[in-house]
Amino acid sequence: MGNEQEPNLQTLYKQVIEHLETRWEYYSLSLVEKMAAGSAAAAGMLTVAGFGMIVLFFLLMGFAFWLSERLGSNAAGFSLSGLMVIPIGALVFWWIRPFIRDMIINNTLNDEHFYKPRKNRQPGGTPPAED
């Protein structure tokens, strides 16, 4: 009786190892896909943020020169326009932080494998019989 079960145990062992290797490859590919999507999104956001900062810089420089002429002092104009960066930065920080956090969480949790409803299966992996 022990000799009959040995081939079955070896077959089971091979199937378990094969299943584990397949799972490892699946999660590796899933991780690479998520990292690629995250990197692309981060690169896009950094590009947009860079252009936004350049535009903001030139707008504030123009405003600083205009304010300097109105106040009659370059130091006062540039100081006040520099102080305007603080509330603008705070607003951008408070607006963008939840957006990025939600995007990262949704990207991490949005995996079809975890949300597929599983059907009740009978032993042997066959689906249940329909009535």
C-alpha positions in Angstrom: 0.0 0.0 0.0 2.9 2.4 0.7 4.3 1.9 -2.8 1.0 2.8 -4.5 0.8 6.1 -2.7 4.4 7.1 -3.4 3.8 8.0 -7.1 0.7 10.0 -6.0 2.7 11.8 -3.4 5.4 12.6 -6.0 2.8 13.8 -8.4 1.2 15.9 -5.7 4.5 17.3 -4.7 5.3 18.2 -8.3 1.9 19.9 -8.8 2.3 21.9 -5.6 5.8 23.1 -6.6 4.5 23.9 -10.1 1.6 25.8 -8.5 3.9 27.7 -6.2 6.2 28.6 -9.1 3.3 29.8 -11.2 2.0 31.9 -8.3 5.5 33.4 -7.8 5.7 34.3 -11.5 2.2 35.8 -11.3 2.9 38.0 -8.3 6.3 39.0 -9.8 4.6 40.1 -13.0 1.8 41.9 -11.1 4.4 43.8 -9.1 6.4 44.8 -12.2 3.2 45.9 -13.9 2.2 48.0 -10.8 5.7 49.5 -10.5 5.7 50.4 -14.2 2.3 52.1 -13.9 3.4 53.9 -10.8 6.6 55.1 -12.4 4.8 56.3 -15.5 2.2 58.2 -13.3 5.0 59.7 -11.2 7.0 60.8 -14.2 3.9 62.4 -15.7 3.0 64.2 -12.5 6.6 65.4 -12.1 6.6 66.8 -15.6 3.3 68.6 -15.0 4.5 69.9 -11.6 7.8 71.1 -13.2 6.0 73.1 -15.9 3.6 74.4 -13.3 6.5 75.6 -11.1 8.1 77.3 -14.1 4.9 79.1 -14.9 4.3 80.1 -11.3 7.9 81.3 -11.1 7.5 83.7 -14.0 4.1 84.9 -12.8 5.5 85.7 -9.4 8.5 87.4 -10.9 6.2 89.6 -13.0 4.0 90.3 -10.0 7.1 91.1 -7.9 8.4 93.7 -10.5 4.9 95.2 -10.8 4.5 95.3 -7.0 8.0 96.8 -6.7 7.1 99.7 -9.0 3.8 100.3 -7.0 5.5 100.3 -3.6 8.7 102.0 -4.8 10.9 99.4 -3.2 12.3 96.3 -4.9 12.8 94.6 -1.5 9.2 95.1 -0.5 7.8 93.9 -3.8 9.9 90.8 -3.9 9.3 90.0 -0.2 5.5 90.2 -0.6 5.5 88.2 -3.8 7.7 85.6 -2.0 5.3 85.5 0.9 2.6 84.6 -1.6 4.3 81.3 -2.4 3.6 80.0 1.1 -0.2 79.9 0.9 -0.1 78.8 -2.7 2.3 75.9 -1.7 0.0 75.0 1.3 -3.1 74.9 -0.9 -1.4 72.7 -3.5 0.0 70.4 -0.8 -3.4 70.0 0.9 -5.2 69.5 -2.5 -2.7 67.0 -4.0 -1.9 64.9 -1.0 -5.2 63.0 -0.8 -5.3 62.6 -4.6 -1.8 60.9 -4.6 -2.6 58.8 -1.6 -5.9 57.6 -3.1 -4.2 56.9 -6.4 -1.5 54.8 -4.8 -3.9 52.8 -2.6 -6.3 52.2 -5.5 -3.4 51.1 -7.8 -2.1 48.7 -5.1 -5.5 47.2 -4.2 -6.9 47.1 -7.8 -6.0 43.6 -8.6 -8.7 41.5 -10.4 -7.4 38.3 -8.8 -8.5 39.3 -5.3 -11.9 40.5 -6.3 -13.2 37.7 -8.5 -16.0 35.8 -6.8 -15.0 32.2 -6.3 -17.5 29.5 -7.2 -18.0 26.6 -4.8 -16.0 23.8 -6.1 -16.2 20.1 -5.5 -13.2 18.1 -4.6 -11.0 17.6 -7.6 -11.5 21.1 -8.9 -14.7 20.5 -10.9 -17.4 23.1 -10.7 -20.7 22.2 -8.9 -23.3 20.3 -10.9 -26.2 22.4 -12.2 -29.7 21.3 -11.3 
